[in-house]
């Protein structure tokens, strides 16, 4: 009875990984025969500054966006579970950015930070901060814009999950703390945070993985540019394979990046999902 | 500072934060609609202006038809519909089936199945991109939304199995036993009794996955090479290039791509947010 599901798993996840590893040892332009070249692609991957920088940017995007958005989401969840008025409204509204398709999010924000026609710059101009900065065309600011957009788009989902965790904490615990004279802020740090830690570590991990993989935002906003300033690993792989017709190198880079992420992911799952799976 | 004023101060800060984030969440959607109705000149001279707007519905006509030489929105919409229907129908059927029978298996087998699907959820998409391309190329399927839909069945399956599995764990076994006494086979029991009783979780899992499939871009860019086969998210990126000089049309495209989803969300938001909370730990 479990056969159909397991066969799909093997065919669509197992076989592709084997095929990817096989491709990573070849030189293949996308058509014709692949030529076996041993570990050359891995040597190139490890010695290439472009790959190293792309890996670094992926980590910066993954860790940076995940930490910032999880912090915001935790604060918002604490507000709502702390009984702020308008809870139902906030629950609906804060999830809105998560509903928009990522490529629409990318196109919208890319247009909005344009120097002359962009709404963000028009707003900055209106409050006297100047409206001529080309945020995405400047290599020193482009990556920050992408991190900010990833945060904007990611908070809603994290908020709902963390809120779910907070609502499982029994009210009696807070009542007891109130009787003991603990302030709201004190209760947040001594009760809420420790009790939602499993959920929190899980969502941080997931957000790291998703942001690390965030091809759509980058491709939709900057195509990896200006220069290579926003080329994260998935963009590097896409360029190597589909623009430069070097599928072998792209495969090797995906294997390296994928393994890195898989190790992080499995370690995090072992830490975070104990509650969810082994109950 | 007395205790009372301290409480009030923190409430004020809290409300301010909550309202501020709500503004940040809503304003972009309002802007998309506003700018979709503005002419190019107006967007360049006064993107935020609410007054003296010369309404310019032509943007929507342009977006729907597409730029000369490109594809229109109608084409993208049809492709997205094909991809999503195939993916969601398939992954819900197979996912519910797998999840239900996993809970009937021995604890060791059940845990093994759960672990396998957990690993699949962490597998980064870049590791699948090139092999999928190779396979689609070899099978001559590049540019088939139907084939991409089948692929998404597999990509949605892990979430689907994991969430429904935790639902079926709490499913009363008496129901299956009663059905067996009535002479129903195991598969008949699943189709006639289990499936109808799990409508709620199935709908929420389906919704979450539908939003994922509807917005997925990276695989779609690689596997839908023919312009006429593109889905909405990929089409939108093409739009940006085709309509480089018609910003209003791009905003009209963004409206067409986003606002229907927002409406669906507002109607079904309880189901969707419940599904997210349910699946959050696994996704």
Interface residues (C-beta under 8 A of the other chain):
Chain A: X1 X2 X4 X5 X6 X8 X9 X11 X12 X13 X15 X16 X17 X19 X20 X23 X30 X72 X75 X76 X79 X80 X82 X84 X85 X86 X89 X90 X91 X92 X93 X94 X95 X96 X97 X99 X100 X101 X102 X103 X104 X106 X107 X108 X109 X110 X111 X112 X116 X117 X118 X119 X122 X123 X126 X152 X155 X156 X157 X160 X161 X163 X164 X183 X184 X185 X199 X202 X203 X206 X209 X212 X213 X215 X216 X219 X220 X233 X234 X237 X238 X241 X242 X247 X250 X251 X254 X255 X257 X258 X261 X262 X265 X266 X269 X272 X273 X275 X276 X277
Chain B: X6 X7 X10 X11 X14 X15 X17 X18 X21 X22 X24 X25 X26 X28 X29 X31 X32 X35 X43 X44 X46 X47 X48 X94 X95 X97 X98 X101 X102 X104 X105 X109 X111 X113 X114 X116 X117 X118 X119 X120 X122 X123 X124 X125 X126 X127 X128 X129 X130 X131 X132 X133 X134 X135 X137 X151 X153 X154 X155 X157 X158 X161 X166 X186 X211 X214 X215 X217 X218 X221 X222 X232 X233 X234 X236 X237 X239 X240 X247 X250 X251 X254 X257 X258 X261 X262 X265 X266 X269 X272 X273 X276 X277 X280 X281 X282 X283
